[in-house]
Amino acid sequence: MGLATPAFAWPDKSVNVIVPFPAGGATDTIARAVSNHLGTQFKQTFVVENKAGATGSIGAAQVARAPADGYTLLVSSLAPFVVAPHLMKGLPYDPLKDFSYLTIAVQTPNVLVVNPHLAPKVNNLQDVVAMLKARPGQVSFATSGAGSSDHLTAELFWQKSGTKGLHVPYKGGAPAITDLLGGQVDMSFQNVNSVFQHIKAGKLKAIAVTGTRRSPVLPDVPTTAEAGIQGVEVYSWQGIAAPKNLPADVKAQLHGGLMKALRDPALTKQFTDVGLEVVANSPEEFTQFQAKEYARWKQVIETGGITAN
């Protein structure tokens, strides 16, 4: 796309990229890869800063309050954009009003996996539903925390299948996966990129993915719709935003730079090799998608009576 001619030289100093989660996770990895590419393009330093806490809302609030000059960006999963507002009272920002949405960088479906001890008894999604109906509220689902993508996916699955499992929240995806591998919990909806190596190694059994189509890295695993449960299409996504009222010329430059980065073959391969799908959409498409996701998760959270505790 053609870049607008800026009214001033942007960027003429370093740009802060806020990641509202700890270093080392998927969001952090994506932010650093994109920031390195932007730094090379614009010949400025894009400094990634981790501001974790409160389901991502601490870092998001910092960006919402920052000047709209293109020197503060937010790279985040869906949590602060579409989940935290429905779980937390007194949120210090309004995700529908306080951001300039730039692009969804990547997305990945979740995959329902069962632990090695359970695997011989569970061959498909109907087996899972039968188990849940035989033992309502007793089959344990590990999640990376209350209100996380994997928790909300489990809640949505229970609502759509007329079942109920036992929610077991952890402080992050890594300990949840560790206990799943060890057989301490029965099953979990995890991001494909977090568990597909364990699936390929035969340590976890994949039952279904929550995408609208099969995952390229798990081509033999059916979607939830193919497996017989409709309405559980869920993607965990990572978006890039700035404070509201970002000047149009800066927004055009930033978006152009992001498209160049995300469509770079080396970066695309880095993401797709681990099960992430590059989206790289327009600010308008991201804004519309955010509003749709905001309404959708509001309904799931209210129906499930979910709290942040």
Secondary structure, DSSP 8 states (H G I E B T S, - for coil): ------SS-S-SS-EEEEESS-TTSHHHHHHHHHHHHHHHHHTS-EEEEE---GGGHHHHHHHHHS-SSSSEEEEEESIIIIIHHHH-TT-SS-TTTSEEEEEEEEEEEEEEEE-TTTGGG--SHHHHHHHHHHSTTTSEEEESSTTSHHHHHHHHHHHHHT---EEEE-SSHHHHHHHHHTTSS-EEEEEHHHHHHHHHTTSSEEEEE-SSS--TT-TTS-BTTTTT--S---EEEEEEEEESS--HHHHHHHHHHHHHHHT-HHHHHHHHTTT-EE----HHHHHHHHHHHHHHHHHHHHHHT----
